[in-house]
């Protein structure tokens, strides 16, 4: 029973590592960061414009 649990946990770790490697190599995290940064900059520009308007 112990070997089955350890083997299942090891397979889960390997599959998760492979999924993370695939996401990193495809640039998924970089694309997400760029999309989030553009929304942040747009929000910041509006805030700065409001600050200097007064």
C-alpha positions as CSV (number, residue, x, y, z in Angstrom):
1,X,0.0,0.0,0.0
2,X,2.8,2.4,0.8
3,X,4.5,1.8,-2.6
4,X,1.2,2.6,-4.3
5,X,0.8,5.9,-2.5
6,X,4.4,7.0,-3.0
7,X,4.2,6.0,-6.7
8,X,1.0,8.0,-7.2
9,X,2.5,11.0,-5.4
10,X,5.6,10.8,-7.5
11,X,3.6,10.6,-10.7
12,X,1.6,13.7,-9.7
13,X,4.8,15.6,-9.1
14,X,6.2,14.6,-12.5
15,X,3.0,15.5,-14.3
16,X,2.8,18.9,-12.5
17,X,6.5,19.6,-13.3
18,X,5.9,18.8,-16.9
19,X,2.8,21.0,-17.1
20,X,4.8,23.9,-15.4
21,X,7.7,23.3,-17.9
22,X,5.3,23.5,-20.8
23,X,3.7,26.7,-19.6
24,X,7.1,28.3,-19.0
25,X,8.4,27.3,-22.4
26,X,5.3,28.5,-24.3
27,X,5.5,31.9,-22.7
28,X,2.2,31.7,-21.0
29,X,3.4,33.5,-17.8
30,X,5.1,36.3,-19.8
31,X,1.9,36.9,-21.9
32,X,-0.2,37.0,-18.7
33,X,2.3,39.5,-17.1
34,X,2.2,41.7,-20.2
35,X,-1.6,41.7,-20.3
36,X,-1.8,42.6,-16.6
37,X,0.9,45.3,-16.9
38,X,-1.0,47.0,-19.7
39,X,-4.2,47.2,-17.5
40,X,-2.1,48.4,-14.6
41,X,-0.5,51.1,-16.6
42,X,-3.8,52.3,-18.0
43,X,-5.2,52.5,-14.5
44,X,-2.1,54.3,-13.2
45,X,-2.2,56.8,-16.1
46,X,-5.8,57.7,-15.2
47,X,-4.9,58.1,-11.6
48,X,-1.9,60.4,-12.4
49,X,-4.0,62.4,-14.8
50,X,-6.6,62.9,-12.0
51,X,-3.9,63.9,-9.6
52,X,-2.4,66.6,-11.9
53,X,-5.9,67.8,-13.0
54,X,-6.4,69.4,-9.6
